[in-house]
Amino acid sequence: MLGDMHYSGHSGFTAEQFKYAIHEQMQAPKIRELYTQTPMTYLIDDHDVGIKNADSRHHSVARATKGFKQIVPNDL
């Protein structure tokens, strides 16, 4: 999957705030079913870290990744 799980990110978010944004997306039954029943690889993109055109060097990438791993922990 190529990013854009949520658009609520902000580059100043903490890992906990990123976790909450992902958690909110998972509340939709069809989305939750898709993400929990379908094996996939997810590529975090600039919208997921909260700043347009961010790359892996941006300071919010580590926090967004940590938040994602807290809610979707399997093998990450």
PDB file of N, H, CA, C and O in Angstrom:
ATOM      1  N   MET A   1       0.840  -1.163   0.000  1.00  0.00           N
ATOM      2  CA  MET A   1       0.000   0.000   0.000  1.00  0.00           C
ATOM      3  C   MET A   1       0.890   1.232   0.000  1.00  0.00           C
ATOM      4  O   MET A   1       1.874   1.280   0.737  1.00  0.00           O
ATOM      5  N   LEU A   2       0.568   2.204  -0.794  1.00  0.00           N
ATOM      6  H   LEU A   2      -0.232   2.165  -1.393  1.00  0.00           H
ATOM      7  CA  LEU A   2       1.445   3.358  -0.974  1.00  0.00           C
ATOM      8  C   LEU A   2       0.975   4.587  -0.201  1.00  0.00           C
ATOM      9  O   LEU A   2       0.619   5.603  -0.799  1.00  0.00           O
ATOM     10  N   GLY A   3       0.974   4.493   1.101  1.00  0.00           N
ATOM     11  H   GLY A   3       1.263   3.668   1.586  1.00  0.00           H
ATOM     12  CA  GLY A   3       0.729   5.654   1.944  1.00  0.00           C
ATOM     13  C   GLY A   3      -0.699   6.166   1.980  1.00  0.00           C
ATOM     14  O   GLY A   3      -1.633   5.547   1.471  1.00  0.00           O
ATOM     15  N   ASP A   4      -0.818   7.312   2.599  1.00  0.00           N
ATOM     16  H   ASP A   4      -0.058   7.814   3.012  1.00  0.00           H
ATOM     17  CA  ASP A   4      -2.090   8.024   2.736  1.00  0.00           C
ATOM     18  C   ASP A   4      -3.124   7.280   3.584  1.00  0.00           C
ATOM     19  O   ASP A   4      -4.313   7.288   3.266  1.00  0.00           O
ATOM     20  N   MET A   5      -2.674   6.645   4.650  1.00  0.00           N
ATOM     21  H   MET A   5      -1.708   6.638   4.909  1.00  0.00           H
ATOM     22  CA  MET A   5      -3.624   6.007   5.555  1.00  0.00           C
ATOM     23  C   MET A   5      -4.495   7.066   6.221  1.00  0.00           C
ATOM     24  O   MET A   5      -5.677   6.838   6.477  1.00  0.00           O
ATOM     25  N   HIS A   6      -3.914   8.202   6.494  1.00  0.00           N
ATOM     26  H   HIS A   6      -2.954   8.387   6.287  1.00  0.00           H
ATOM     27  CA  HIS A   6      -4.662   9.296   7.118  1.00  0.00           C
ATOM     28  C   HIS A   6      -4.067  10.623   6.665  1.00  0.00           C
ATOM     29  O   HIS A   6      -2.925  10.681   6.211  1.00  0.00           O
ATOM     30  N   TYR A   7      -4.842  11.668   6.793  1.00  0.00           N
ATOM     31  H   TYR A   7      -5.770  11.620   7.163  1.00  0.00           H
ATOM     32  CA  TYR A   7      -4.389  13.010   6.438  1.00  0.00           C
ATOM     33  C   TYR A   7      -4.390  13.930   7.655  1.00  0.00           C
ATOM     34  O   TYR A   7      -4.308  15.150   7.517  1.00  0.00           O
ATOM     35  N   SER A   8      -4.482  13.350   8.828  1.00  0.00           N
ATOM     36  H   SER A   8      -4.549  12.359   8.940  1.00  0.00           H
ATOM     37  CA  SER A   8      -4.559  14.177  10.037  1.00  0.00           C
ATOM     38  C   SER A   8      -3.193  14.489  10.610  1.00  0.00           C
ATOM     39  O   SER A   8      -3.092  15.164  11.634  1.00  0.00           O
ATOM     40  N   GLY A   9      -2.150  14.014   9.976  1.00  0.00           N
ATOM     41  H   GLY A   9      -2.232  13.466   9.144  1.00  0.00           H
ATOM     42  CA  GLY A   9      -0.806  14.202  10.497  1.00  0.00           C
ATOM     43  C   GLY A   9      -0.349  15.648  10.471  1.00  0.00           C
ATOM     44  O   GLY A   9      -0.801  16.452   9.657  1.00  0.00           O
ATOM     45  N   HIS A  10       0.528  15.944  11.352  1.00  0.00           N
ATOM     46  H   HIS A  10       0.895  15.291  12.014  1.00  0.00           H
ATOM     47  CA  HIS A  10       1.163  17.251  11.451  1.00  0.00           C
ATOM     48  C   HIS A  10       2.612  16.987  11.810  1.00  0.00           C
ATOM     49  O   HIS A  10       2.886  16.134  12.655  1.00  0.00           O
ATOM     50  N   SER A  11       3.524  17.674  11.208  1.00  0.00           N
ATOM     51  H   SER A  11       3.302  18.366  10.522  1.00  0.00           H
ATOM     52  CA  SER A  11       4.938  17.378  11.429  1.00  0.00           C
ATOM     53  C   SER A  11       5.358  17.555  12.885  1.00  0.00           C
ATOM     54  O   SER A  11       6.423  17.077  13.277  1.00  0.00           O
ATOM     55  N   GLY A  12       4.541  18.232  13.696  1.00  0.00           N
ATOM     56  H   GLY A  12       3.676  18.620  13.378  1.00  0.00           H
ATOM     57  CA  GLY A  12       4.849  18.388  15.111  1.00  0.00           C
ATOM     58  C   GLY A  12       4.221  17.320  15.991  1.00  0.00           C
ATOM     59  O   GLY A  12       4.379  17.352  17.212  1.00  0.00           O
ATOM     60  N   PHE A  13       3.504  16.365  15.382  1.00  0.00           N
ATOM     61  H   PHE A  13       3.376  16.339  14.391  1.00  0.00           H
ATOM     62  CA  PHE A  13       2.861  15.301  16.151  1.00  0.00           C
ATOM     63  C   PHE A  13       3.882  14.463  16.899  1.00  0.00           C
ATOM     64  O   PHE A  13       5.004  14.262  16.434  1.00  0.00           O
ATOM     65  N   THR A  14       3.476  13.978  18.064  1.00  0.00           N
ATOM     66  H   THR A  14       2.564  14.141  18.442  1.00  0.00           H
ATOM     67  CA  THR A  14       4.268  12.981  18.788  1.00  0.00           C
ATOM     68  C   THR A  14       3.914  11.609  18.226  1.00  0.00           C
ATOM     69  O   THR A  14       2.964  11.474  17.455  1.00  0.00           O
ATOM     70  N   ALA A  15       4.677  10.598  18.612  1.00  0.00           N
ATOM     71  H   ALA A  15       5.449  10.707  19.238  1.00  0.00           H
ATOM     72  CA  ALA A  15       4.356   9.228  18.183  1.00  0.00           C
ATOM     73  C   ALA A  15       2.955   8.852  18.651  1.00  0.00           C
ATOM     74  O   ALA A  15       2.222   8.176  17.928  1.00  0.00           O
ATOM     75  N   GLU A  16       2.581   9.279  19.841  1.00  0.00           N
ATOM     76  H   GLU A  16       3.177   9.827  20.428  1.00  0.00           H
ATOM     77  CA  GLU A  16       1.260   8.967  20.382  1.00  0.00           C
ATOM     78  C   GLU A  16       0.145   9.607  19.538  1.00  0.00           C
ATOM     79  O   GLU A  16      -0.903   8.995  19.331  1.00  0.00           O
ATOM     80  N   GLN A  17       0.369  10.815  19.061  1.00  0.00           N
ATOM     81  H   GLN A  17       1.221  11.312  19.229  1.00  0.00           H
ATOM     82  CA  GLN A  17      -0.632  11.473  18.219  1.00  0.00           C
ATOM     83  C   GLN A  17      -0.752  10.784  16.852  1.00  0.00           C
ATOM     84  O   GLN A  17      -1.850  10.655  16.313  1.00  0.00           O
ATOM     85  N   PHE A  18       0.379  10.346  16.302  1.00  0.00           N
ATOM     86  H   PHE A  18       1.272  10.451  16.741  1.00  0.00           H
ATOM     87  CA  PHE A  18       0.320   9.577  15.061  1.00  0.00           C
ATOM     88  C   PHE A  18      -0.420   8.264  15.299  1.00  0.00           C
ATOM     89  O   PHE A  18      -1.229   7.847  14.470  1.00  0.00           O
ATOM     90  N   LYS A  19      -0.143   7.609  16.433  1.00  0.00           N
ATOM     91  H   LYS A  19       0.515   7.948  17.106  1.00  0.00           H
ATOM     92  CA  LYS A  19      -0.831   6.364  16.781  1.00  0.00           C
ATOM     93  C   LYS A  19      -2.342   6.607  16.844  1.00  0.00           C
ATOM     94  O   LYS A  19      -3.117   5.804  16.325  1.00  0.00           O
ATOM     95  N   TYR A  20      -2.754   7.682  17.461  1.00  0.00           N
ATOM     96  H   TYR A  20      -2.124   8.335  17.883  1.00  0.00           H
ATOM     97  CA  TYR A  20      -4.173   8.001  17.579  1.00  0.00           C
ATOM     98  C   TYR A  20      -4.808   8.215  16.196  1.00  0.00           C
ATOM     99  O   TYR A  20      -5.921   7.749  15.952  1.00  0.00           O
ATOM    100  N   ALA A  21      -4.115   8.910  15.300  1.00  0.00           N
ATOM    101  H   ALA A  21      -3.211   9.289  15.499  1.00  0.00           H
ATOM    102  CA  ALA A  21      -4.638   9.161  13.950  1.00  0.00           C
ATOM    103  C   ALA A  21      -4.865   7.838  13.214  1.00  0.00           C
ATOM    104  O   ALA A  21      -5.872   7.672  12.525  1.00  0.00           O
ATOM    105  N   ILE A  22      -3.938   6.912  13.361  1.00  0.00           N
ATOM    106  H   ILE A  22      -3.121   7.048  13.921  1.00  0.00           H
ATOM    107  CA  ILE A  22      -4.084   5.601  12.718  1.00  0.00           C
ATOM    108  C   ILE A  22      -5.218   4.827  13.383  1.00  0.00           C
ATOM    109  O   ILE A  22      -6.024   4.186  12.709  1.00  0.00           O
ATOM    110  N   HIS A  23      -5.269   4.892  14.707  1.00  0.00           N
ATOM    111  H   HIS A  23      -4.613   5.412  15.254  1.00  0.00           H
ATOM    112  CA  HIS A  23      -6.334   4.224  15.455  1.00  0.00           C
ATOM    113  C   HIS A  23      -7.706   4.710  14.984  1.00  0.00           C
ATOM    114  O   HIS A  23      -8.625   3.906  14.827  1.00  0.00           O
ATOM    115  N   GLU A  24      -7.848   5.998  14.762  1.00  0.00           N
ATOM    116  H   GLU A  24      -7.102   6.651  14.890  1.00  0.00           H
ATOM    117  CA  GLU A  24      -9.117   6.551  14.301  1.00  0.00           C
ATOM    118  C   GLU A  24      -9.515   5.975  12.946  1.00  0.00           C
ATOM    119  O   GLU A  24     -10.690   5.688  12.716  1.00  0.00           O
ATOM    120  N   GLN A  25      -8.556   5.806  12.056  1.00  0.00           N
ATOM    121  H   GLN A  25      -7.601   6.039  12.242  1.00  0.00           H
ATOM    122  CA  GLN A  25      -8.849   5.215  10.749  1.00  0.00           C
ATOM    123  C   GLN A  25      -9.330   3.778  10.895  1.00  0.00           C
ATOM    124  O   GLN A  25     -10.202   3.324  10.153  1.00  0.00           O
ATOM    125  N   MET A  26      -8.753   3.067  11.860  1.00  0.00           N
ATOM    126  H   MET A  26      -8.045   3.436  12.463  1.00  0.00           H
ATOM    127  CA  MET A  26      -9.085   1.654  12.055  1.00  0.00           C
ATOM    128  C   MET A  26     -10.476   1.453  12.658  1.00  0.00           C
ATOM    129  O   MET A  26     -10.927   0.314  12.778  1.00  0.00           O
ATOM    130  N   GLN A  27     -11.156   2.521  13.036  1.00  0.00           N
ATOM    131  H   GLN A  27     -10.789   3.446  12.938  1.00  0.00           H
ATOM    132  CA  GLN A  27     -12.505   2.400  13.592  1.00  0.00           C
ATOM    133  C   GLN A  27     -13.564   2.153  12.519  1.00  0.00           C
ATOM    134  O   GLN A  27     -14.650   1.663  12.829  1.00  0.00           O
ATOM    135  N   ALA A  28     -13.270   2.477  11.292  1.00  0.00           N
ATOM    136  H   ALA A  28     -12.388   2.875  11.041  1.00  0.00           H
ATOM    137  CA  ALA A  28     -14.211   2.208  10.194  1.00  0.00           C
ATOM    138  C   ALA A  28     -14.198   0.699   9.922  1.00  0.00           C
ATOM    139  O   ALA A  28     -13.145   0.148   9.605  1.00  0.00           O
ATOM    140  N   PRO A  29     -15.335   0.027  10.039  1.00  0.00           N
ATOM    141  CA  PRO A  29     -15.370  -1.438   9.922  1.00  0.00           C
ATOM    142  C   PRO A  29     -14.732  -2.003   8.647  1.00  0.00           C
ATOM    143  O   PRO A  29     -14.002  -2.993   8.710  1.00  0.00           O
ATOM    144  N   LYS A  30     -14.996  -1.394   7.513  1.00  0.00           N
ATOM    145  H   LYS A  30     -15.589  -0.591   7.461  1.00  0.00           H
ATOM    146  CA  LYS A  30     -14.433  -1.914   6.247  1.00  0.00           C
ATOM    147  C   LYS A  30     -12.915  -1.725   6.186  1.00  0.00           C
ATOM    148  O   LYS A  30     -12.195  -2.596   5.698  1.00  0.00           O
ATOM    149  N   ILE A  31     -12.440  -0.592   6.681  1.00  0.00           N
ATOM    150  H   ILE A  31     -13.025   0.116   7.078  1.00  0.00           H
ATOM    151  CA  ILE A  31     -10.992  -0.334   6.715  1.00  0.00           C
ATOM    152  C   ILE A  31     -10.321  -1.324   7.663  1.00  0.00           C
ATOM    153  O   ILE A  31      -9.303  -1.928   7.326  1.00  0.00           O
ATOM    154  N   ARG A  32     -10.905  -1.484   8.856  1.00  0.00           N
ATOM    155  H   ARG A  32     -11.733  -0.993   9.130  1.00  0.00           H
ATOM    156  CA  ARG A  32     -10.352  -2.416   9.840  1.00  0.00           C
ATOM    157  C   ARG A  32     -10.303  -3.832   9.258  1.00  0.00           C
ATOM    158  O   ARG A  32      -9.310  -4.539   9.425  1.00  0.00           O
ATOM    159  N   GLU A  33     -11.367  -4.239   8.581  1.00  0.00           N
ATOM    160  H   GLU A  33     -12.175  -3.665   8.446  1.00  0.00           H
ATOM    161  CA  GLU A  33     -11.391  -5.569   7.976  1.00  0.00           C
ATOM    162  C   GLU A  33     -10.281  -5.710   6.935  1.00  0.00           C
ATOM    163  O   GLU A  33      -9.564  -6.710   6.914  1.00  0.00           O
ATOM    164  N   LEU A  34     -10.147  -4.713   6.083  1.00  0.00           N
ATOM    165  H   LEU A  34     -10.729  -3.900   6.100  1.00  0.00           H
ATOM    166  CA  LEU A  34      -9.098  -4.757   5.057  1.00  0.00           C
ATOM    167  C   LEU A  34      -7.719  -4.881   5.683  1.00  0.00           C
ATOM    168  O   LEU A  34      -6.949  -5.768   5.312  1.00  0.00           O
ATOM    169  N   TYR A  35      -7.398  -4.004   6.626  1.00  0.00           N
ATOM    170  H   TYR A  35      -8.024  -3.285   6.927  1.00  0.00           H
ATOM    171  CA  TYR A  35      -6.047  -3.983   7.203  1.00  0.00           C
ATOM    172  C   TYR A  35      -5.749  -5.170   8.103  1.00  0.00           C
ATOM    173  O   TYR A  35      -4.584  -5.527   8.276  1.00  0.00           O
ATOM    174  N   THR A  36      -6.772  -5.791   8.682  1.00  0.00           N
ATOM    175  H   THR A  36      -7.719  -5.501   8.541  1.00  0.00           H
ATOM    176  CA  THR A  36      -6.513  -6.917   9.576  1.00  0.00           C
ATOM    177  C   THR A  36      -6.621  -8.268   8.875  1.00  0.00           C
ATOM    178  O   THR A  36      -6.114  -9.264   9.391  1.00  0.00           O
ATOM    179  N   GLN A  37      -7.267  -8.327   7.715  1.00  0.00           N
ATOM    180  H   GLN A  37      -7.679  -7.518   7.296  1.00  0.00           H
ATOM    181  CA  GLN A  37      -7.467  -9.599   7.032  1.00  0.00           C
ATOM    182  C   GLN A  37      -6.632  -9.766   5.767  1.00  0.00           C
ATOM    183  O   GLN A  37      -6.548 -10.867   5.222  1.00  0.00           O
ATOM    184  N   THR A  38      -6.020  -8.697   5.300  1.00  0.00           N
ATOM    185  H   THR A  38      -6.088  -7.803   5.742  1.00  0.00           H
ATOM    186  CA  THR A  38      -5.274  -8.744   4.044  1.00  0.00           C
ATOM    187  C   THR A  38      -3.794  -8.483   4.294  1.00  0.00           C
ATOM    188  O   THR A  38      -3.428  -7.405   4.761  1.00  0.00           O
ATOM    189  N   PRO A  39      -2.938  -9.459   3.989  1.00  0.00           N
ATOM    190  CA  PRO A  39      -1.502  -9.205   4.142  1.00  0.00           C
ATOM    191  C   PRO A  39      -1.083  -8.075   3.201  1.00  0.00           C
ATOM    192  O   PRO A  39      -1.470  -8.055   2.032  1.00  0.00           O
ATOM    193  N   MET A  40      -0.302  -7.152   3.710  1.00  0.00           N
ATOM    194  H   MET A  40       0.013  -7.168   4.659  1.00  0.00           H
ATOM    195  CA  MET A  40       0.160  -6.059   2.865  1.00  0.00           C
ATOM    196  C   MET A  40       1.432  -5.449   3.427  1.00  0.00           C
ATOM    197  O   MET A  40       1.763  -5.606   4.602  1.00  0.00           O
ATOM    198  N   THR A  41       2.111  -4.768   2.573  1.00  0.00           N
ATOM    199  H   THR A  41       1.842  -4.640   1.618  1.00  0.00           H
ATOM    200  CA  THR A  41       3.257  -3.952   2.961  1.00  0.00           C
ATOM    201  C   THR A  41       2.801  -2.517   2.833  1.00  0.00           C
ATOM    202  O   THR A  41       2.134  -2.150   1.866  1.00  0.00           O
ATOM    203  N   TYR A  42       3.160  -1.711   3.806  1.00  0.00           N
ATOM    204  H   TYR A  42       3.702  -2.009   4.591  1.00  0.00           H
ATOM    205  CA  TYR A  42       2.712  -0.324   3.812  1.00  0.00           C
ATOM    206  C   TYR A  42       3.909   0.601   3.686  1.00  0.00           C
ATOM    207  O   TYR A  42       4.889   0.464   4.418  1.00  0.00           O
ATOM    208  N   LEU A  43       3.827   1.529   2.770  1.00  0.00           N
ATOM    209  H   LEU A  43       3.031   1.641   2.176  1.00  0.00           H
ATOM    210  CA  LEU A  43       4.875   2.527   2.572  1.00  0.00           C
ATOM    211  C   LEU A  43       4.381   3.862   3.118  1.00  0.00           C
ATOM    212  O   LEU A  43       3.458   4.460   2.564  1.00  0.00           O
ATOM    213  N   ILE A  44       4.988   4.322   4.190  1.00  0.00           N
ATOM    214  H   ILE A  44       5.737   3.836   4.640  1.00  0.00           H
ATOM    215  CA  ILE A  44       4.610   5.611   4.771  1.00  0.00           C
ATOM    216  C   ILE A  44       5.029   6.713   3.805  1.00  0.00           C
ATOM    217  O   ILE A  44       6.173   6.745   3.352  1.00  0.00           O
ATOM    218  N   ASP A  45       4.106   7.611   3.494  1.00  0.00           N
ATOM    219  H   ASP A  45       3.177   7.584   3.862  1.00  0.00           H
ATOM    220  CA  ASP A  45       4.461   8.706   2.594  1.00  0.00           C
ATOM    221  C   ASP A  45       4.363  10.053   3.303  1.00  0.00           C
ATOM    222  O   ASP A  45       4.138  10.106   4.512  1.00  0.00           O
ATOM    223  N   ASP A  46       4.531  11.133   2.557  1.00  0.00           N
ATOM    224  H   ASP A  46       4.713  11.090   1.575  1.00  0.00           H
ATOM    225  CA  ASP A  46       4.591  12.466   3.158  1.00  0.00           C
ATOM    226  C   ASP A  46       3.314  12.843   3.906  1.00  0.00           C
ATOM    227  O   ASP A  46       3.389  13.526   4.927  1.00  0.00           O
ATOM    228  N   HIS A  47       2.147  12.418   3.428  1.00  0.00           N
ATOM    229  H   HIS A  47       2.085  11.862   2.598  1.00  0.00           H
ATOM    230  CA  HIS A  47       0.904  12.743   4.137  1.00  0.00           C
ATOM    231  C   HIS A  47       0.826  12.030   5.483  1.00  0.00           C
ATOM    232  O   HIS A  47       0.237  12.554   6.429  1.00  0.00           O
ATOM    233  N   ASP A  48       1.412  10.846   5.575  1.00  0.00           N
ATOM    234  H   ASP A  48       1.891  10.420   4.807  1.00  0.00           H
ATOM    235  CA  ASP A  48       1.396  10.095   6.823  1.00  0.00           C
ATOM    236  C   ASP A  48       2.311  10.711   7.883  1.00  0.00           C
ATOM    237  O   ASP A  48       2.140  10.443   9.072  1.00  0.00           O
ATOM    238  N   VAL A  49       3.262  11.516   7.477  1.00  0.00           N
ATOM    239  H   VAL A  49       3.402  11.734   6.511  1.00  0.00           H
ATOM    240  CA  VAL A  49       4.167  12.147   8.445  1.00  0.00           C
ATOM    241  C   VAL A  49       3.847  13.611   8.670  1.00  0.00           C
ATOM    242  O   VAL A  49       4.440  14.250   9.539  1.00  0.00           O
ATOM    243  N   GLY A  50       2.923  14.144   7.902  1.00  0.00           N
ATOM    244  H   GLY A  50       2.441  13.625   7.196  1.00  0.00           H
ATOM    245  CA  GLY A  50       2.404  15.467   8.190  1.00  0.00           C
ATOM    246  C   GLY A  50       3.050  16.645   7.490  1.00  0.00           C
ATOM    247  O   GLY A  50       2.819  17.789   7.879  1.00  0.00           O
ATOM    248  N   ILE A  51       3.842  16.399   6.482  1.00  0.00           N
ATOM    249  H   ILE A  51       4.029  15.470   6.166  1.00  0.00           H
ATOM    250  CA  ILE A  51       4.411  17.534   5.748  1.00  0.00           C
ATOM    251  C   ILE A  51       4.600  17.147   4.283  1.00  0.00           C
ATOM    252  O   ILE A  51       5.146  16.089   3.969  1.00  0.00           O
ATOM    253  N   LYS A  52       4.147  18.008   3.413  1.00  0.00           N
ATOM    254  H   LYS A  52       3.704  18.867   3.668  1.00  0.00           H
ATOM    255  CA  LYS A  52       4.214  17.731   1.981  1.00  0.00           C
ATOM    256  C   LYS A  52       5.659  17.585   1.523  1.00  0.00           C
ATOM    257  O   LYS A  52       6.530  18.377   1.883  1.00  0.00           O
ATOM    258  N   ASN A  53       5.886  16.558   0.724  1.00  0.00           N
ATOM    259  H   ASN A  53       5.178  15.915   0.431  1.00  0.00           H
ATOM    260  CA  ASN A  53       7.180  16.263   0.119  1.00  0.00           C
ATOM    261  C   ASN A  53       8.279  15.918   1.121  1.00  0.00           C
ATOM    262  O   ASN A  53       9.462  16.055   0.810  1.00  0.00           O
ATOM    263  N   ALA A  54       7.902  15.473   2.318  1.00  0.00           N
ATOM    264  H   ALA A  54       6.941  15.362   2.570  1.00  0.00           H
ATOM    265  CA  ALA A  54       8.911  15.036   3.292  1.00  0.00           C
ATOM    266  C   ALA A  54       9.568  13.761   2.776  1.00  0.00           C
ATOM    267  O   ALA A  54       8.925  12.935   2.129  1.00  0.00           O
ATOM    268  N   ASP A  55      10.839  13.617   3.070  1.00  0.00           N
ATOM    269  H   ASP A  55      11.361  14.288   3.596  1.00  0.00           H
ATOM    270  CA  ASP A  55      11.512  12.363   2.748  1.00  0.00           C
ATOM    271  C   ASP A  55      11.977  11.714   4.055  1.00  0.00           C
ATOM    272  O   ASP A  55      11.663  12.205   5.140  1.00  0.00           O
ATOM    273  N   SER A  56      12.711  10.632   3.951  1.00  0.00           N
ATOM    274  H   SER A  56      12.966  10.233   3.070  1.00  0.00           H
ATOM    275  CA  SER A  56      13.076   9.852   5.137  1.00  0.00           C
ATOM    276  C   SER A  56      13.935  10.620   6.140  1.00  0.00           C
ATOM    277  O   SER A  56      14.094  10.171   7.275  1.00  0.00           O
ATOM    278  N   ARG A  57      14.484  11.748   5.754  1.00  0.00           N
ATOM    279  H   ARG A  57      14.356  12.113   4.832  1.00  0.00           H
ATOM    280  CA  ARG A  57      15.328  12.533   6.667  1.00  0.00           C
ATOM    281  C   ARG A  57      14.531  13.487   7.549  1.00  0.00           C
ATOM    282  O   ARG A  57      15.073  14.050   8.501  1.00  0.00           O
ATOM    283  N   HIS A  58      13.246  13.675   7.240  1.00  0.00           N
ATOM    284  H   HIS A  58      12.806  13.218   6.467  1.00  0.00           H
ATOM    285  CA  HIS A  58      12.444  14.629   8.012  1.00  0.00           C
ATOM    286  C   HIS A  58      12.244  14.117   9.433  1.00  0.00           C
ATOM    287  O   HIS A  58      12.043  12.920   9.643  1.00  0.00           O
ATOM    288  N   HIS A  59      12.298  15.020  10.407  1.00  0.00           N
ATOM    289  H   HIS A  59      12.461  15.992  10.236  1.00  0.00           H
ATOM    290  CA  HIS A  59      12.236  14.626  11.817  1.00  0.00           C
ATOM    291  C   HIS A  59      10.946  13.919  12.227  1.00  0.00           C
ATOM    292  O   HIS A  59      10.951  13.181  13.212  1.00  0.00           O
ATOM    293  N   SER A  60       9.860  14.116  11.516  1.00  0.00           N
ATOM    294  H   SER A  60       9.857  14.715  10.716  1.00  0.00           H
ATOM    295  CA  SER A  60       8.601  13.490  11.918  1.00  0.00           C
ATOM    296  C   SER A  60       8.467  12.047  11.436  1.00  0.00           C
ATOM    297  O   SER A  60       7.567  11.337  11.884  1.00  0.00           O
ATOM    298  N   VAL A  61       9.331  11.603  10.546  1.00  0.00           N
ATOM    299  H   VAL A  61      10.063  12.180  10.182  1.00  0.00           H
ATOM    300  CA  VAL A  61       9.235  10.242  10.020  1.00  0.00           C
ATOM    301  C   VAL A  61       9.420   9.211  11.137  1.00  0.00           C
ATOM    302  O   VAL A  61       8.673   8.235  11.201  1.00  0.00           O
ATOM    303  N   ALA A  62      10.387   9.412  11.999  1.00  0.00           N
ATOM    304  H   ALA A  62      10.993  10.206  11.947  1.00  0.00           H
ATOM    305  CA  ALA A  62      10.625   8.458  13.089  1.00  0.00           C
ATOM    306  C   ALA A  62       9.424   8.387  14.030  1.00  0.00           C
ATOM    307  O   ALA A  62       9.054   7.302  14.478  1.00  0.00           O
ATOM    308  N   ARG A  63       8.820   9.523  14.329  1.00  0.00           N
ATOM    309  H   ARG A  63       9.121  10.404  13.965  1.00  0.00           H
ATOM    310  CA  ARG A  63       7.659   9.527  15.231  1.00  0.00           C
ATOM    311  C   ARG A  63       6.453   8.863  14.565  1.00  0.00           C
ATOM    312  O   ARG A  63       5.725   8.109  15.210  1.00  0.00           O
ATOM    313  N   ALA A  64       6.242   9.138  13.284  1.00  0.00           N
ATOM    314  H   ALA A  64       6.834   9.750  12.760  1.00  0.00           H
ATOM    315  CA  ALA A  64       5.121   8.513  12.563  1.00  0.00           C
ATOM    316  C   ALA A  64       5.320   6.999  12.484  1.00  0.00           C
ATOM    317  O   ALA A  64       4.371   6.237  12.665  1.00  0.00           O
ATOM    318  N   THR A  65       6.540   6.570  12.218  1.00  0.00           N
ATOM    319  H   THR A  65       7.311   7.190  12.071  1.00  0.00           H
ATOM    320  CA  THR A  65       6.840   5.145  12.139  1.00  0.00           C
ATOM    321  C   THR A  65       6.625   4.478  13.488  1.00  0.00           C
ATOM    322  O   THR A  65       6.072   3.381  13.559  1.00  0.00           O
ATOM    323  N   LYS A  66       7.056   5.128  14.549  1.00  0.00           N
ATOM    324  H   LYS A  66       7.505   6.019  14.492  1.00  0.00           H
ATOM    325  CA  LYS A  66       6.860   4.587  15.897  1.00  0.00           C
ATOM    326  C   LYS A  66       5.367   4.461  16.210  1.00  0.00           C
ATOM    327  O   LYS A  66       4.937   3.442  16.750  1.00  0.00           O
ATOM    328  N   GLY A  67       4.584   5.469  15.882  1.00  0.00           N
ATOM    329  H   GLY A  67       4.933   6.297  15.443  1.00  0.00           H
ATOM    330  CA  GLY A  67       3.143   5.409  16.103  1.00  0.00           C
ATOM    331  C   GLY A  67       2.496   4.284  15.323  1.00  0.00           C
ATOM    332  O   GLY A  67       1.628   3.582  15.842  1.00  0.00           O
ATOM    333  N   PHE A  68       2.915   4.109  14.076  1.00  0.00           N
ATOM    334  H   PHE A  68       3.621   4.680  13.655  1.00  0.00           H
ATOM    335  CA  PHE A  68       2.388   3.040  13.238  1.00  0.00           C
ATOM    336  C   PHE A  68       2.728   1.680  13.834  1.00  0.00           C
ATOM    337  O   PHE A  68       1.876   0.791  13.875  1.00  0.00           O
ATOM    338  N   LYS A  69       3.958   1.511  14.293  1.00  0.00           N
ATOM    339  H   LYS A  69       4.649   2.232  14.259  1.00  0.00           H
ATOM    340  CA  LYS A  69       4.385   0.229  14.870  1.00  0.00           C
ATOM    341  C   LYS A  69       3.640  -0.090  16.162  1.00  0.00           C
ATOM    342  O   LYS A  69       3.431  -1.261  16.478  1.00  0.00           O
ATOM    343  N   GLN A  70       3.240   0.930  16.907  1.00  0.00           N
ATOM    344  H   GLN A  70       3.410   1.881  16.649  1.00  0.00           H
ATOM    345  CA  GLN A  70       2.516   0.685  18.147  1.00  0.00           C
ATOM    346  C   GLN A  70       1.122   0.130  17.902  1.00  0.00           C
ATOM    347  O   GLN A  70       0.612  -0.635  18.720  1.00  0.00           O
ATOM    348  N   ILE A  71       0.509   0.498  16.807  1.00  0.00           N
ATOM    349  H   ILE A  71       0.924   1.120  16.143  1.00  0.00           H
ATOM    350  CA  ILE A  71      -0.850   0.031  16.533  1.00  0.00           C
ATOM    351  C   ILE A  71      -0.884  -1.157  15.583  1.00  0.00           C
ATOM    352  O   ILE A  71      -1.837  -1.935  15.599  1.00  0.00           O
ATOM    353  N   VAL A  72       0.146  -1.306  14.757  1.00  0.00           N
ATOM    354  H   VAL A  72       0.921  -0.674  14.745  1.00  0.00           H
ATOM    355  CA  VAL A  72       0.235  -2.411  13.807  1.00  0.00           C
ATOM    356  C   VAL A  72       1.603  -3.076  14.019  1.00  0.00           C
ATOM    357  O   VAL A  72       2.509  -2.901  13.203  1.00  0.00           O
ATOM    358  N   PRO A  73       1.754  -3.837  15.111  1.00  0.00           N
ATOM    359  CA  PRO A  73       3.081  -4.290  15.515  1.00  0.00           C
ATOM    360  C   PRO A  73       3.672  -5.484  14.783  1.00  0.00           C
ATOM    361  O   PRO A  73       4.885  -5.681  14.856  1.00  0.00           O
ATOM    362  N   ASN A  74       2.887  -6.290  14.086  1.00  0.00           N
ATOM    363  H   ASN A  74       1.902  -6.131  14.027  1.00  0.00           H
ATOM    364  CA  ASN A  74       3.396  -7.554  13.560  1.00  0.00           C
ATOM    365  C   ASN A  74       4.534  -7.394  12.568  1.00  0.00           C
ATOM    366  O   ASN A  74       4.370  -6.866  11.468  1.00  0.00           O
ATOM    367  N   ASP A  75       5.681  -7.867  12.996  1.00  0.00           N
ATOM    368  H   ASP A  75       5.813  -8.296  13.890  1.00  0.00           H
ATOM    369  CA  ASP A  75       6.886  -7.959  12.153  1.00  0.00           C
ATOM    370  C   ASP A  75       7.402  -6.639  11.607  1.00  0.00           C
ATOM    371  O   ASP A  75       8.105  -6.644  10.597  1.00  0.00           O
ATOM    372  N   LEU A  76       7.089  -5.521  12.220  1.00  0.00           N
ATOM    373  H   LEU A  76       6.517  -5.517  13.041  1.00  0.00           H
ATOM    374  CA  LEU A  76       7.604  -4.244  11.718  1.00  0.00           C
ATOM    375  C   LEU A  76       8.922  -3.913  12.389  1.00  0.00           C
ATOM    376  O   LEU A  76       9.517  -2.875  12.101  1.00  0.00           O
TER     377      LEU A  76
END
